[in-house]
Protein backbone atom coordinates (compact mmCIF):
# COMPACT_ATOMS: atom_id res chain seq x y z
CA UNK A 1 0.00 0.00 0.00
CA UNK A 2 1.17 3.54 -0.60
CA UNK A 3 -0.77 5.06 2.30
CA UNK A 4 -0.02 4.41 5.98
CA UNK A 5 -3.38 2.62 6.29
CA UNK A 6 -6.44 1.74 4.23
CA UNK A 7 -9.87 0.32 4.95
CA UNK A 8 -10.66 -3.10 3.52
CA UNK A 9 -14.35 -3.21 2.58
CA UNK A 10 -16.86 -5.95 1.74
CA UNK A 11 -17.84 -4.29 -1.58
CA UNK A 12 -16.21 -1.85 -4.05
CA UNK A 13 -17.90 1.21 -2.58
CA UNK A 14 -16.76 3.84 -0.02
CA UNK A 15 -20.03 3.37 1.88
CA UNK A 16 -19.84 -0.43 2.16
CA UNK A 17 -19.18 -2.14 5.47
CA UNK A 18 -15.61 -2.09 6.77
CA UNK A 19 -13.85 -5.41 7.30
CA UNK A 20 -10.66 -4.08 8.86
CA UNK A 21 -8.01 -1.39 8.63
CA UNK A 22 -4.83 -2.54 6.91
CA UNK A 23 -1.47 -1.02 7.76
CA UNK A 24 1.26 -0.08 5.30
CA UNK A 25 3.28 -3.05 4.05
CA UNK A 26 0.52 -5.68 4.15
CA UNK A 27 1.01 -8.28 1.40
CA UNK A 28 -2.00 -9.30 -0.65
CA UNK A 29 -2.94 -10.84 -3.98
CA UNK A 30 -4.98 -8.83 -6.47
CA UNK A 31 -7.96 -10.92 -7.57
CA UNK A 32 -10.33 -8.72 -9.58
CA UNK A 33 -10.57 -5.09 -10.74
CA UNK A 34 -13.88 -3.21 -10.88
CA UNK A 35 -14.22 0.53 -11.56
CA UNK A 36 -11.04 1.61 -9.76
CA UNK A 37 -11.31 -0.93 -6.93
CA UNK A 38 -9.34 -4.14 -6.41
CA UNK A 39 -10.67 -7.23 -4.75
CA UNK A 40 -7.71 -8.58 -2.79
CA UNK A 41 -6.90 -11.75 -0.91
CA UNK A 42 -4.88 -11.34 2.27
CA UNK A 43 -2.29 -13.90 3.37
CA UNK A 44 -4.89 -15.43 5.74
CA UNK A 45 -7.26 -15.98 2.79
CA UNK A 46 -9.70 -13.18 3.68
CA UNK A 47 -11.18 -11.30 0.70
CA UNK A 48 -12.10 -7.63 0.54
CA UNK A 49 -11.99 -4.52 -1.64
CA UNK A 50 -9.53 -1.61 -1.70
CA UNK A 51 -9.45 1.52 -3.86
CA UNK A 52 -6.77 1.16 -6.54
CA UNK A 53 -5.23 4.51 -5.47
CA UNK A 54 -4.06 3.11 -2.10
CA UNK A 55 -2.14 0.17 -3.58
CA UNK A 56 1.37 -0.21 -4.92
CA UNK A 57 2.62 -3.26 -6.81
CA UNK A 58 5.93 -4.62 -5.57
PDB file of N, H, CA, C and O in Angstrom:
ATOM      1  N   UNK A   1       0.843  -1.174   0.000  1.00  0.00           N
ATOM      2  CA  UNK A   1       0.000   0.000   0.000  1.00  0.00           C
ATOM      3  C   UNK A   1       0.888   1.237   0.000  1.00  0.00           C
ATOM      4  O   UNK A   1       2.011   1.202   0.503  1.00  0.00           O
ATOM      5  N   UNK A   2       0.391   2.315  -0.557  1.00  0.00           N
ATOM      6  H   UNK A   2      -0.522   2.344  -0.966  1.00  0.00           H
ATOM      7  CA  UNK A   2       1.168   3.542  -0.605  1.00  0.00           C
ATOM      8  C   UNK A   2       0.717   4.555   0.438  1.00  0.00           C
ATOM      9  O   UNK A   2       1.338   5.608   0.583  1.00  0.00           O
ATOM     10  N   UNK A   3      -0.353   4.252   1.165  1.00  0.00           N
ATOM     11  H   UNK A   3      -0.858   3.396   1.046  1.00  0.00           H
ATOM     12  CA  UNK A   3      -0.770   5.060   2.297  1.00  0.00           C
ATOM     13  C   UNK A   3      -0.357   4.337   3.571  1.00  0.00           C
ATOM     14  O   UNK A   3      -0.022   3.153   3.531  1.00  0.00           O
ATOM     15  N   UNK A   4      -0.376   5.038   4.697  1.00  0.00           N
ATOM     16  H   UNK A   4      -0.648   6.000   4.730  1.00  0.00           H
ATOM     17  CA  UNK A   4      -0.022   4.412   5.977  1.00  0.00           C
ATOM     18  C   UNK A   4      -1.058   3.373   6.397  1.00  0.00           C
ATOM     19  O   UNK A   4      -0.727   2.391   7.061  1.00  0.00           O
ATOM     20  N   UNK A   5      -2.331   3.598   6.000  1.00  0.00           N
ATOM     21  H   UNK A   5      -2.600   4.395   5.461  1.00  0.00           H
ATOM     22  CA  UNK A   5      -3.377   2.620   6.293  1.00  0.00           C
ATOM     23  C   UNK A   5      -4.497   2.771   5.275  1.00  0.00           C
ATOM     24  O   UNK A   5      -4.629   3.810   4.628  1.00  0.00           O
ATOM     25  N   UNK A   6      -5.294   1.732   5.144  1.00  0.00           N
ATOM     26  H   UNK A   6      -5.187   0.888   5.669  1.00  0.00           H
ATOM     27  CA  UNK A   6      -6.436   1.743   4.226  1.00  0.00           C
ATOM     28  C   UNK A   6      -7.505   0.817   4.786  1.00  0.00           C
ATOM     29  O   UNK A   6      -7.209  -0.138   5.504  1.00  0.00           O
ATOM     30  N   UNK A   7      -8.752   1.119   4.444  1.00  0.00           N
ATOM     31  H   UNK A   7      -8.992   1.894   3.860  1.00  0.00           H
ATOM     32  CA  UNK A   7      -9.865   0.322   4.945  1.00  0.00           C
ATOM     33  C   UNK A   7     -10.252  -0.733   3.917  1.00  0.00           C
ATOM     34  O   UNK A   7     -10.581  -0.415   2.774  1.00  0.00           O
ATOM     35  N   UNK A   8     -10.207  -1.980   4.336  1.00  0.00           N
ATOM     36  H   UNK A   8      -9.939  -2.238   5.264  1.00  0.00           H
ATOM     37  CA  UNK A   8     -10.660  -3.100   3.522  1.00  0.00           C
ATOM     38  C   UNK A   8     -12.168  -3.190   3.675  1.00  0.00           C
ATOM     39  O   UNK A   8     -12.678  -3.213   4.795  1.00  0.00           O
ATOM     40  N   UNK A   9     -12.891  -3.242   2.553  1.00  0.00           N
ATOM     41  H   UNK A   9     -12.477  -3.224   1.643  1.00  0.00           H
ATOM     42  CA  UNK A   9     -14.352  -3.207   2.576  1.00  0.00           C
ATOM     43  C   UNK A   9     -14.940  -4.471   1.951  1.00  0.00           C
ATOM     44  O   UNK A   9     -14.264  -5.185   1.211  1.00  0.00           O
ATOM     45  N   UNK A  10     -16.221  -4.738   2.266  1.00  0.00           N
ATOM     46  H   UNK A  10     -16.770  -4.158   2.867  1.00  0.00           H
ATOM     47  CA  UNK A  10     -16.857  -5.946   1.743  1.00  0.00           C
ATOM     48  C   UNK A  10     -17.314  -5.799   0.294  1.00  0.00           C
ATOM     49  O   UNK A  10     -17.586  -6.798  -0.371  1.00  0.00           O
ATOM     50  N   UNK A  11     -17.404  -4.548  -0.209  1.00  0.00           N
ATOM     51  H   UNK A  11     -17.183  -3.736   0.332  1.00  0.00           H
ATOM     52  CA  UNK A  11     -17.837  -4.289  -1.579  1.00  0.00           C
ATOM     53  C   UNK A  11     -17.047  -3.098  -2.121  1.00  0.00           C
ATOM     54  O   UNK A  11     -16.505  -2.316  -1.338  1.00  0.00           O
ATOM     55  N   UNK A  12     -16.972  -2.946  -3.440  1.00  0.00           N
ATOM     56  H   UNK A  12     -17.411  -3.581  -4.076  1.00  0.00           H
ATOM     57  CA  UNK A  12     -16.211  -1.854  -4.047  1.00  0.00           C
ATOM     58  C   UNK A  12     -16.964  -0.529  -3.999  1.00  0.00           C
ATOM     59  O   UNK A  12     -17.384   0.001  -5.028  1.00  0.00           O
ATOM     60  N   UNK A  13     -17.128  -0.002  -2.780  1.00  0.00           N
ATOM     61  H   UNK A  13     -16.787  -0.433  -1.945  1.00  0.00           H
ATOM     62  CA  UNK A  13     -17.899   1.214  -2.576  1.00  0.00           C
ATOM     63  C   UNK A  13     -17.466   1.837  -1.243  1.00  0.00           C
ATOM     64  O   UNK A  13     -17.370   1.137  -0.235  1.00  0.00           O
ATOM     65  N   UNK A  14     -17.209   3.141  -1.234  1.00  0.00           N
ATOM     66  H   UNK A  14     -17.287   3.710  -2.052  1.00  0.00           H
ATOM     67  CA  UNK A  14     -16.765   3.843  -0.024  1.00  0.00           C
ATOM     68  C   UNK A  14     -17.760   3.736   1.135  1.00  0.00           C
ATOM     69  O   UNK A  14     -17.385   3.907   2.295  1.00  0.00           O
ATOM     70  N   UNK A  15     -19.014   3.455   0.822  1.00  0.00           N
ATOM     71  H   UNK A  15     -19.318   3.316  -0.121  1.00  0.00           H
ATOM     72  CA  UNK A  15     -20.030   3.368   1.881  1.00  0.00           C
ATOM     73  C   UNK A  15     -20.290   1.938   2.354  1.00  0.00           C
ATOM     74  O   UNK A  15     -21.092   1.721   3.262  1.00  0.00           O
ATOM     75  N   UNK A  16     -19.613   0.963   1.742  1.00  0.00           N
ATOM     76  H   UNK A  16     -18.961   1.140   1.005  1.00  0.00           H
ATOM     77  CA  UNK A  16     -19.845  -0.426   2.157  1.00  0.00           C
ATOM     78  C   UNK A  16     -19.203  -0.696   3.515  1.00  0.00           C
ATOM     79  O   UNK A  16     -18.339   0.050   3.975  1.00  0.00           O
ATOM     80  N   UNK A  17     -19.645  -1.769   4.136  1.00  0.00           N
ATOM     81  H   UNK A  17     -20.348  -2.375   3.763  1.00  0.00           H
ATOM     82  CA  UNK A  17     -19.184  -2.145   5.473  1.00  0.00           C
ATOM     83  C   UNK A  17     -17.678  -2.363   5.494  1.00  0.00           C
ATOM     84  O   UNK A  17     -17.104  -2.935   4.568  1.00  0.00           O
ATOM     85  N   UNK A  18     -17.047  -1.895   6.576  1.00  0.00           N
ATOM     86  H   UNK A  18     -17.514  -1.431   7.329  1.00  0.00           H
ATOM     87  CA  UNK A  18     -15.613  -2.092   6.769  1.00  0.00           C
ATOM     88  C   UNK A  18     -15.341  -3.492   7.299  1.00  0.00           C
ATOM     89  O   UNK A  18     -16.060  -3.995   8.162  1.00  0.00           O
ATOM     90  N   UNK A  19     -14.294  -4.112   6.772  1.00  0.00           N
ATOM     91  H   UNK A  19     -13.710  -3.703   6.071  1.00  0.00           H
ATOM     92  CA  UNK A  19     -13.854  -5.411   7.296  1.00  0.00           C
ATOM     93  C   UNK A  19     -12.768  -5.181   8.345  1.00  0.00           C
ATOM     94  O   UNK A  19     -12.847  -5.674   9.470  1.00  0.00           O
ATOM     95  N   UNK A  20     -11.745  -4.410   7.938  1.00  0.00           N
ATOM     96  H   UNK A  20     -11.681  -4.010   7.023  1.00  0.00           H
ATOM     97  CA  UNK A  20     -10.661  -4.081   8.857  1.00  0.00           C
ATOM     98  C   UNK A  20      -9.809  -2.971   8.257  1.00  0.00           C
ATOM     99  O   UNK A  20      -9.912  -2.661   7.071  1.00  0.00           O
ATOM    100  N   UNK A  21      -8.967  -2.379   9.096  1.00  0.00           N
ATOM    101  H   UNK A  21      -8.883  -2.631  10.060  1.00  0.00           H
ATOM    102  CA  UNK A  21      -8.008  -1.388   8.626  1.00  0.00           C
ATOM    103  C   UNK A  21      -6.678  -2.095   8.416  1.00  0.00           C
ATOM    104  O   UNK A  21      -6.175  -2.774   9.310  1.00  0.00           O
ATOM    105  N   UNK A  22      -6.119  -1.929   7.235  1.00  0.00           N
ATOM    106  H   UNK A  22      -6.528  -1.377   6.509  1.00  0.00           H
ATOM    107  CA  UNK A  22      -4.834  -2.544   6.909  1.00  0.00           C
ATOM    108  C   UNK A  22      -3.731  -1.504   7.055  1.00  0.00           C
ATOM    109  O   UNK A  22      -3.911  -0.345   6.682  1.00  0.00           O
ATOM    110  N   UNK A  23      -2.614  -1.911   7.588  1.00  0.00           N
ATOM    111  H   UNK A  23      -2.468  -2.853   7.892  1.00  0.00           H
ATOM    112  CA  UNK A  23      -1.475  -1.018   7.756  1.00  0.00           C
ATOM    113  C   UNK A  23      -0.527  -1.132   6.566  1.00  0.00           C
ATOM    114  O   UNK A  23      -0.534  -2.131   5.846  1.00  0.00           O
ATOM    115  N   UNK A  24       0.271  -0.117   6.373  1.00  0.00           N
ATOM    116  H   UNK A  24       0.276   0.694   6.957  1.00  0.00           H
ATOM    117  CA  UNK A  24       1.255  -0.078   5.297  1.00  0.00           C
ATOM    118  C   UNK A  24       2.119  -1.339   5.330  1.00  0.00           C
ATOM    119  O   UNK A  24       2.524  -1.792   6.401  1.00  0.00           O
ATOM    120  N   UNK A  25       2.399  -1.901   4.151  1.00  0.00           N
ATOM    121  H   UNK A  25       2.070  -1.533   3.282  1.00  0.00           H
ATOM    122  CA  UNK A  25       3.281  -3.053   4.051  1.00  0.00           C
ATOM    123  C   UNK A  25       2.582  -4.398   4.042  1.00  0.00           C
ATOM    124  O   UNK A  25       3.247  -5.428   3.927  1.00  0.00           O
ATOM    125  N   UNK A  26       1.259  -4.424   4.160  1.00  0.00           N
ATOM    126  H   UNK A  26       0.718  -3.588   4.253  1.00  0.00           H
ATOM    127  CA  UNK A  26       0.520  -5.680   4.146  1.00  0.00           C
ATOM    128  C   UNK A  26       0.616  -6.296   2.748  1.00  0.00           C
ATOM    129  O   UNK A  26       0.405  -5.615   1.745  1.00  0.00           O
ATOM    130  N   UNK A  27       0.935  -7.581   2.694  1.00  0.00           N
ATOM    131  H   UNK A  27       1.106  -8.135   3.508  1.00  0.00           H
ATOM    132  CA  UNK A  27       1.014  -8.275   1.404  1.00  0.00           C
ATOM    133  C   UNK A  27      -0.334  -8.883   1.078  1.00  0.00           C
ATOM    134  O   UNK A  27      -1.014  -9.431   1.946  1.00  0.00           O
ATOM    135  N   UNK A  28      -0.715  -8.776  -0.201  1.00  0.00           N
ATOM    136  H   UNK A  28      -0.162  -8.331  -0.906  1.00  0.00           H
ATOM    137  CA  UNK A  28      -1.997  -9.297  -0.652  1.00  0.00           C
ATOM    138  C   UNK A  28      -1.905  -9.656  -2.122  1.00  0.00           C
ATOM    139  O   UNK A  28      -0.998  -9.213  -2.827  1.00  0.00           O
ATOM    140  N   UNK A  29      -2.837 -10.449  -2.569  1.00  0.00           N
ATOM    141  H   UNK A  29      -3.574 -10.808  -1.996  1.00  0.00           H
ATOM    142  CA  UNK A  29      -2.937 -10.842  -3.975  1.00  0.00           C
ATOM    143  C   UNK A  29      -4.115 -10.102  -4.590  1.00  0.00           C
ATOM    144  O   UNK A  29      -5.208 -10.091  -4.024  1.00  0.00           O
ATOM    145  N   UNK A  30      -3.895  -9.483  -5.749  1.00  0.00           N
ATOM    146  H   UNK A  30      -3.007  -9.491  -6.208  1.00  0.00           H
ATOM    147  CA  UNK A  30      -4.982  -8.829  -6.466  1.00  0.00           C
ATOM    148  C   UNK A  30      -5.775  -9.895  -7.202  1.00  0.00           C
ATOM    149  O   UNK A  30      -5.210 -10.706  -7.936  1.00  0.00           O
ATOM    150  N   UNK A  31      -7.090  -9.889  -7.000  1.00  0.00           N
ATOM    151  H   UNK A  31      -7.549  -9.230  -6.404  1.00  0.00           H
ATOM    152  CA  UNK A  31      -7.957 -10.918  -7.569  1.00  0.00           C
ATOM    153  C   UNK A  31      -8.750 -10.386  -8.750  1.00  0.00           C
ATOM    154  O   UNK A  31      -8.751 -10.987  -9.824  1.00  0.00           O
ATOM    155  N   UNK A  32      -9.427  -9.257  -8.552  1.00  0.00           N
ATOM    156  H   UNK A  32      -9.426  -8.768  -7.679  1.00  0.00           H
ATOM    157  CA  UNK A  32     -10.329  -8.724  -9.578  1.00  0.00           C
ATOM    158  C   UNK A  32     -10.327  -7.206  -9.513  1.00  0.00           C
ATOM    159  O   UNK A  32     -10.176  -6.630  -8.436  1.00  0.00           O
ATOM    160  N   UNK A  33     -10.494  -6.545 -10.673  1.00  0.00           N
ATOM    161  H   UNK A  33     -10.617  -7.013 -11.548  1.00  0.00           H
ATOM    162  CA  UNK A  33     -10.573  -5.089 -10.736  1.00  0.00           C
ATOM    163  C   UNK A  33     -11.954  -4.685 -11.204  1.00  0.00           C
ATOM    164  O   UNK A  33     -12.484  -5.250 -12.161  1.00  0.00           O
ATOM    165  N   UNK A  34     -12.548  -3.690 -10.518  1.00  0.00           N
ATOM    166  H   UNK A  34     -12.118  -3.232  -9.740  1.00  0.00           H
ATOM    167  CA  UNK A  34     -13.876  -3.211 -10.881  1.00  0.00           C
ATOM    168  C   UNK A  34     -13.967  -1.713 -10.612  1.00  0.00           C
ATOM    169  O   UNK A  34     -13.995  -1.283  -9.459  1.00  0.00           O
ATOM    170  N   UNK A  35     -14.012  -0.927 -11.677  1.00  0.00           N
ATOM    171  H   UNK A  35     -13.989  -1.276 -12.613  1.00  0.00           H
ATOM    172  CA  UNK A  35     -14.225   0.526 -11.562  1.00  0.00           C
ATOM    173  C   UNK A  35     -13.305   1.211 -10.557  1.00  0.00           C
ATOM    174  O   UNK A  35     -13.769   1.982  -9.717  1.00  0.00           O
ATOM    175  N   UNK A  36     -12.000   0.935 -10.636  1.00  0.00           N
ATOM    176  H   UNK A  36     -11.623   0.309 -11.319  1.00  0.00           H
ATOM    177  CA  UNK A  36     -11.043   1.606  -9.762  1.00  0.00           C
ATOM    178  C   UNK A  36     -10.870   0.969  -8.395  1.00  0.00           C
ATOM    179  O   UNK A  36     -10.198   1.534  -7.532  1.00  0.00           O
ATOM    180  N   UNK A  37     -11.458  -0.186  -8.185  1.00  0.00           N
ATOM    181  H   UNK A  37     -12.004  -0.645  -8.886  1.00  0.00           H
ATOM    182  CA  UNK A  37     -11.315  -0.932  -6.935  1.00  0.00           C
ATOM    183  C   UNK A  37     -10.697  -2.293  -7.240  1.00  0.00           C
ATOM    184  O   UNK A  37     -10.937  -2.871  -8.299  1.00  0.00           O
ATOM    185  N   UNK A  38      -9.901  -2.795  -6.303  1.00  0.00           N
ATOM    186  H   UNK A  38      -9.706  -2.325  -5.442  1.00  0.00           H
ATOM    187  CA  UNK A  38      -9.338  -4.142  -6.410  1.00  0.00           C
ATOM    188  C   UNK A  38      -9.897  -5.035  -5.321  1.00  0.00           C
ATOM    189  O   UNK A  38      -9.894  -4.682  -4.142  1.00  0.00           O
ATOM    190  N   UNK A  39     -10.378  -6.201  -5.738  1.00  0.00           N
ATOM    191  H   UNK A  39     -10.380  -6.488  -6.696  1.00  0.00           H
ATOM    192  CA  UNK A  39     -10.669  -7.231  -4.745  1.00  0.00           C
ATOM    193  C   UNK A  39      -9.330  -7.890  -4.459  1.00  0.00           C
ATOM    194  O   UNK A  39      -8.610  -8.276  -5.380  1.00  0.00           O
ATOM    195  N   UNK A  40      -9.000  -8.017  -3.184  1.00  0.00           N
ATOM    196  H   UNK A  40      -9.585  -7.703  -2.436  1.00  0.00           H
ATOM    197  CA  UNK A  40      -7.710  -8.575  -2.788  1.00  0.00           C
ATOM    198  C   UNK A  40      -7.904  -9.742  -1.836  1.00  0.00           C
ATOM    199  O   UNK A  40      -8.904  -9.836  -1.125  1.00  0.00           O
ATOM    200  N   UNK A  41      -6.922 -10.623  -1.845  1.00  0.00           N
ATOM    201  H   UNK A  41      -6.109 -10.547  -2.423  1.00  0.00           H
ATOM    202  CA  UNK A  41      -6.897 -11.753  -0.908  1.00  0.00           C
ATOM    203  C   UNK A  41      -5.694 -11.558   0.000  1.00  0.00           C
ATOM    204  O   UNK A  41      -4.558 -11.480  -0.466  1.00  0.00           O
ATOM    205  N   UNK A  42      -5.953 -11.480   1.296  1.00  0.00           N
ATOM    206  H   UNK A  42      -6.876 -11.543   1.675  1.00  0.00           H
ATOM    207  CA  UNK A  42      -4.881 -11.344   2.273  1.00  0.00           C
ATOM    208  C   UNK A  42      -4.187 -12.686   2.467  1.00  0.00           C
ATOM    209  O   UNK A  42      -4.679 -13.719   2.013  1.00  0.00           O
ATOM    210  N   UNK A  43      -3.045 -12.666   3.140  1.00  0.00           N
ATOM    211  H   UNK A  43      -2.645 -11.827   3.508  1.00  0.00           H
ATOM    212  CA  UNK A  43      -2.291 -13.904   3.370  1.00  0.00           C
ATOM    213  C   UNK A  43      -3.094 -14.933   4.156  1.00  0.00           C
ATOM    214  O   UNK A  43      -2.845 -16.132   4.026  1.00  0.00           O
ATOM    215  N   UNK A  44      -4.065 -14.487   4.978  1.00  0.00           N
ATOM    216  H   UNK A  44      -4.268 -13.514   5.084  1.00  0.00           H
ATOM    217  CA  UNK A  44      -4.893 -15.428   5.740  1.00  0.00           C
ATOM    218  C   UNK A  44      -6.091 -15.937   4.942  1.00  0.00           C
ATOM    219  O   UNK A  44      -6.911 -16.692   5.464  1.00  0.00           O
ATOM    220  N   UNK A  45      -6.192 -15.520   3.663  1.00  0.00           N
ATOM    221  H   UNK A  45      -5.525 -14.906   3.240  1.00  0.00           H
ATOM    222  CA  UNK A  45      -7.259 -15.977   2.789  1.00  0.00           C
ATOM    223  C   UNK A  45      -8.481 -15.082   2.754  1.00  0.00           C
ATOM    224  O   UNK A  45      -9.373 -15.295   1.933  1.00  0.00           O
ATOM    225  N   UNK A  46      -8.544 -14.086   3.624  1.00  0.00           N
ATOM    226  H   UNK A  46      -7.819 -13.914   4.291  1.00  0.00           H
ATOM    227  CA  UNK A  46      -9.696 -13.181   3.676  1.00  0.00           C
ATOM    228  C   UNK A  46      -9.751 -12.315   2.418  1.00  0.00           C
ATOM    229  O   UNK A  46      -8.724 -11.834   1.939  1.00  0.00           O
ATOM    230  N   UNK A  47     -10.961 -12.124   1.888  1.00  0.00           N
ATOM    231  H   UNK A  47     -11.795 -12.515   2.276  1.00  0.00           H
ATOM    232  CA  UNK A  47     -11.179 -11.301   0.703  1.00  0.00           C
ATOM    233  C   UNK A  47     -11.822  -9.980   1.083  1.00  0.00           C
ATOM    234  O   UNK A  47     -12.607  -9.912   2.028  1.00  0.00           O
ATOM    235  N   UNK A  48     -11.486  -8.933   0.346  1.00  0.00           N
ATOM    236  H   UNK A  48     -10.848  -8.988  -0.422  1.00  0.00           H
ATOM    237  CA  UNK A  48     -12.100  -7.626   0.539  1.00  0.00           C
ATOM    238  C   UNK A  48     -11.724  -6.718  -0.616  1.00  0.00           C
ATOM    239  O   UNK A  48     -11.011  -7.126  -1.533  1.00  0.00           O
ATOM    240  N   UNK A  49     -12.206  -5.485  -0.565  1.00  0.00           N
ATOM    241  H   UNK A  49     -12.786  -5.154   0.180  1.00  0.00           H
ATOM    242  CA  UNK A  49     -11.993  -4.519  -1.641  1.00  0.00           C
ATOM    243  C   UNK A  49     -11.240  -3.297  -1.136  1.00  0.00           C
ATOM    244  O   UNK A  49     -11.490  -2.800  -0.038  1.00  0.00           O
ATOM    245  N   UNK A  50     -10.300  -2.819  -1.974  1.00  0.00           N
ATOM    246  H   UNK A  50     -10.097  -3.223  -2.866  1.00  0.00           H
ATOM    247  CA  UNK A  50      -9.533  -1.609  -1.695  1.00  0.00           C
ATOM    248  C   UNK A  50      -9.558  -0.703  -2.922  1.00  0.00           C
ATOM    249  O   UNK A  50      -9.566  -1.194  -4.051  1.00  0.00           O
ATOM    250  N   UNK A  51      -9.572   0.627  -2.712  1.00  0.00           N
ATOM    251  H   UNK A  51      -9.565   1.026  -1.795  1.00  0.00           H
ATOM    252  CA  UNK A  51      -9.448   1.524  -3.863  1.00  0.00           C
ATOM    253  C   UNK A  51      -8.070   1.348  -4.499  1.00  0.00           C
ATOM    254  O   UNK A  51      -7.067   1.221  -3.797  1.00  0.00           O
ATOM    255  N   UNK A  52      -8.030   1.342  -5.806  1.00  0.00           N
ATOM    256  H   UNK A  52      -8.845   1.445  -6.376  1.00  0.00           H
ATOM    257  CA  UNK A  52      -6.770   1.158  -6.537  1.00  0.00           C
ATOM    258  C   UNK A  52      -5.720   2.188  -6.125  1.00  0.00           C
ATOM    259  O   UNK A  52      -4.530   1.874  -6.107  1.00  0.00           O
ATOM    260  N   UNK A  53      -6.138   3.416  -5.792  1.00  0.00           N
ATOM    261  H   UNK A  53      -7.104   3.672  -5.806  1.00  0.00           H
ATOM    262  CA  UNK A  53      -5.227   4.506  -5.474  1.00  0.00           C
ATOM    263  C   UNK A  53      -4.395   4.258  -4.211  1.00  0.00           C
ATOM    264  O   UNK A  53      -3.364   4.906  -4.034  1.00  0.00           O
ATOM    265  N   UNK A  54      -4.806   3.349  -3.338  1.00  0.00           N
ATOM    266  H   UNK A  54      -5.643   2.822  -3.482  1.00  0.00           H
ATOM    267  CA  UNK A  54      -4.057   3.114  -2.097  1.00  0.00           C
ATOM    268  C   UNK A  54      -3.053   1.983  -2.235  1.00  0.00           C
ATOM    269  O   UNK A  54      -2.331   1.679  -1.286  1.00  0.00           O
ATOM    270  N   UNK A  55      -2.996   1.351  -3.411  1.00  0.00           N
ATOM    271  H   UNK A  55      -3.583   1.598  -4.183  1.00  0.00           H
ATOM    272  CA  UNK A  55      -2.140   0.172  -3.578  1.00  0.00           C
ATOM    273  C   UNK A  55      -0.903   0.481  -4.412  1.00  0.00           C
ATOM    274  O   UNK A  55      -0.897   1.379  -5.254  1.00  0.00           O
ATOM    275  N   UNK A  56       0.145  -0.298  -4.147  1.00  0.00           N
ATOM    276  H   UNK A  56       0.140  -1.027  -3.462  1.00  0.00           H
ATOM    277  CA  UNK A  56       1.367  -0.210  -4.915  1.00  0.00           C
ATOM    278  C   UNK A  56       1.862  -1.624  -5.179  1.00  0.00           C
ATOM    279  O   UNK A  56       2.009  -2.421  -4.253  1.00  0.00           O
ATOM    280  N   UNK A  57       2.116  -1.932  -6.445  1.00  0.00           N
ATOM    281  H   UNK A  57       1.997  -1.284  -7.198  1.00  0.00           H
ATOM    282  CA  UNK A  57       2.619  -3.257  -6.805  1.00  0.00           C
ATOM    283  C   UNK A  57       4.108  -3.328  -6.509  1.00  0.00           C
ATOM    284  O   UNK A  57       4.874  -2.428  -6.852  1.00  0.00           O
ATOM    285  N   UNK A  58       4.502  -4.431  -5.857  1.00  0.00           N
ATOM    286  H   UNK A  58       3.879  -5.163  -5.578  1.00  0.00           H
ATOM    287  CA  UNK A  58       5.929  -4.624  -5.571  1.00  0.00           C
ATOM    288  C   UNK A  58       6.419  -5.910  -6.184  1.00  0.00           C
ATOM    289  O   UNK A  58       7.596  -6.248  -6.052  1.00  0.00           O
TER     290      UNK A  58
END
